[in-house]
């Protein structure tokens, strides 16, 4: 049996930036596994199409932020392992937090339930710029 997890990226004010559905065979996984499956799906989708904008959790190297993602300065395959490392590091350094079924998860090893109707919100935090 597969479960469909509805994922959405949000700003701190609740504006939805991006939505995707993730098909998972397990009913419970760790936060680390959730991030890994999401990143791998996003990278695979980008690498299979010919677009120049990557819509993903973290910014790839050699890219610039645009309205709907990140535009790569030069079209190339994105390395899933590098993206995964950056995504896990960003979570641990509070670059974003995750709400699963409206409850904030706090560690990469935390188990989460993904039964019918499960949702995950990735809330991206923007650093304050001092002057």
C-alpha positions as a printed NumPy array, in Angstrom:
array([[  0.   ,   0.   ,   0.   ],
       [  1.323,   3.442,  -0.848],
       [  0.551,   6.625,   0.986],
       [  0.465,  10.015,  -0.69 ],
       [  1.936,  12.789,   1.405],
       [  0.926,  16.286,   0.353],
       [  3.894,  18.653,   0.777],
       [  3.84 ,  22.407,   0.513],
       [  6.557,  25.016,   0.902],
       [  5.435,  28.089,   2.793],
       [  6.797,  31.422,   3.899],
       [  6.749,  32.345,   7.586],
       [  3.552,  34.308,   6.885],
       [  1.786,  31.243,   5.454],
       [  1.986,  32.027,   1.736],
       [  2.281,  28.79 ,  -0.26 ],
       [  5.264,  28.84 ,  -2.626],
       [  5.192,  25.311,  -4.047],
       [  3.162,  22.087,  -3.718],
       [  4.027,  18.495,  -4.512],
       [  2.771,  14.998,  -3.762],
       [  5.197,  12.367,  -2.515],
       [  4.341,   8.673,  -2.895],
       [  5.655,   6.633,   0.039],
       [  5.374,   2.914,   0.698],
       [  5.782,   3.233,   4.472],
       [  3.272,   4.52 ,   7.004],
       [  5.973,   5.876,   9.328],
       [  9.364,   7.319,   8.401],
       [ 11.954,   9.561,  10.01 ],
       [ 12.257,  13.252,   9.236],
       [ 15.625,  12.467,   7.608],
       [ 13.932,   9.945,   5.271],
       [ 11.183,  12.443,   4.437],
       [ 13.729,  15.091,   3.45 ],
       [ 15.751,  12.524,   1.491],
       [ 12.762,  11.226,  -0.487],
       [ 11.592,  14.754,  -1.248],
       [ 15.017,  15.965,  -2.418],
       [ 15.613,  12.877,  -4.564],
       [ 12.197,  13.253,  -6.246],
       [ 12.781,  16.959,  -6.985],
       [ 16.272,  16.379,  -8.391],
       [ 15.123,  13.429, -10.537],
       [ 12.221,  15.481, -11.932],
       [ 14.538,  18.385, -12.798],
       [ 17.209,  16.168, -14.367],
       [ 14.6  ,  14.447, -16.594],
       [ 13.138,  17.621, -18.096],
       [ 14.735,  20.38 , -20.124],
       [ 13.764,  23.412, -18.047],
       [ 16.264,  25.807, -16.579],
       [ 14.416,  26.501, -13.3  ],
       [ 14.798,  24.086, -10.382],
       [ 11.88 ,  24.11 ,  -7.934],
       [ 13.289,  22.497,  -4.842],
       [ 13.868,  22.715,  -1.137],
       [ 17.385,  24.178,  -1.234],
       [ 19.253,  26.296,  -3.749],
       [ 21.705,  24.421,  -5.985],
       [ 25.216,  25.777,  -6.416],
       [ 25.723,  28.088,  -9.362],
       [ 22.127,  29.334,  -9.442],
       [ 20.128,  32.448,  -8.684],
       [ 16.774,  32.821,  -6.942],
       [ 13.819,  33.555,  -9.225],
       [ 10.08 ,  33.764,  -8.631],
       [  9.303,  30.029,  -8.864],
       [ 12.593,  28.46 ,  -7.791],
       [ 16.24 ,  28.722,  -8.774],
       [ 17.587,  29.423, -12.264],
       [ 20.843,  27.618, -12.948],
       [ 23.5  ,  29.841, -14.506],
       [ 24.398,  26.969, -16.832],
       [ 22.082,  23.998, -17.486],
       [ 23.529,  20.827, -15.927],
       [ 22.438,  17.76 , -13.993],
       [ 21.976,  18.442, -10.299],
       [ 23.715,  16.054,  -7.886],
       [ 21.103,  14.546,  -5.534],
       [ 23.697,  13.741,  -2.85 ],
       [ 24.911,  17.349,  -2.684],
       [ 21.329,  18.642,  -2.556],
       [ 20.474,  16.163,   0.203],
       [ 23.508,  17.222,   2.258],
       [ 22.528,  20.894,   1.896],
       [ 18.895,  20.173,   2.809],
       [ 19.811,  18.202,   5.952],
       [ 22.317,  20.872,   6.978],
       [ 19.738,  23.643,   6.441],
       [ 17.213,  21.795,   8.644],
       [ 19.768,  21.395,  11.438],
       [ 20.744,  25.07 ,  11.197],
       [ 17.12 ,  26.278,  11.259],
       [ 17.047,  27.366,   7.614],
       [ 13.539,  25.911,   7.547],
       [ 11.275,  23.95 ,   9.841],
       [  8.753,  21.238,   9.101],
       [  5.181,  20.824,  10.303],
       [  3.777,  17.32 ,   9.841],
       [  0.028,  17.095,  10.404],
       [  0.212,  20.608,  11.954],
       [  2.873,  19.594,  14.509],
       [  6.468,  20.819,  14.342],
       [  9.102,  18.092,  14.099],
       [ 12.39 ,  18.814,  15.797],
       [ 15.003,  16.194,  14.955],
       [ 16.092,  14.253,  11.9  ],
       [ 15.554,  10.943,  13.717],
       [ 12.001,  11.723,  14.832],
       [  9.417,   9.214,  13.546],
       [  6.411,  10.669,  11.741],
       [  3.09 ,   9.093,  10.755],
       [  2.068,   9.351,   7.12 ],
       [ -1.345,   7.735,   6.984],
       [ -4.262,   8.893,   4.817],
       [ -4.605,  12.675,   4.665],
       [ -1.118,  13.355,   6.051],
       [  0.429,  16.722,   5.189],
       [  3.86 ,  18.288,   5.595],
       [  4.641,  21.994,   5.422],
       [  8.234,  23.104,   4.906],
       [  8.443,  26.659,   6.229],
       [ 11.459,  28.485,   4.842],
       [ 13.02 ,  31.112,   7.064],
       [ 14.786,  34.106,   5.598],
       [ 17.776,  35.501,   7.441],
       [ 17.544,  39.078,   8.645],
       [ 19.917,  41.456,   6.936],
       [ 21.639,  43.9  ,   9.25 ],
       [ 23.012,  47.228,   8.222]])
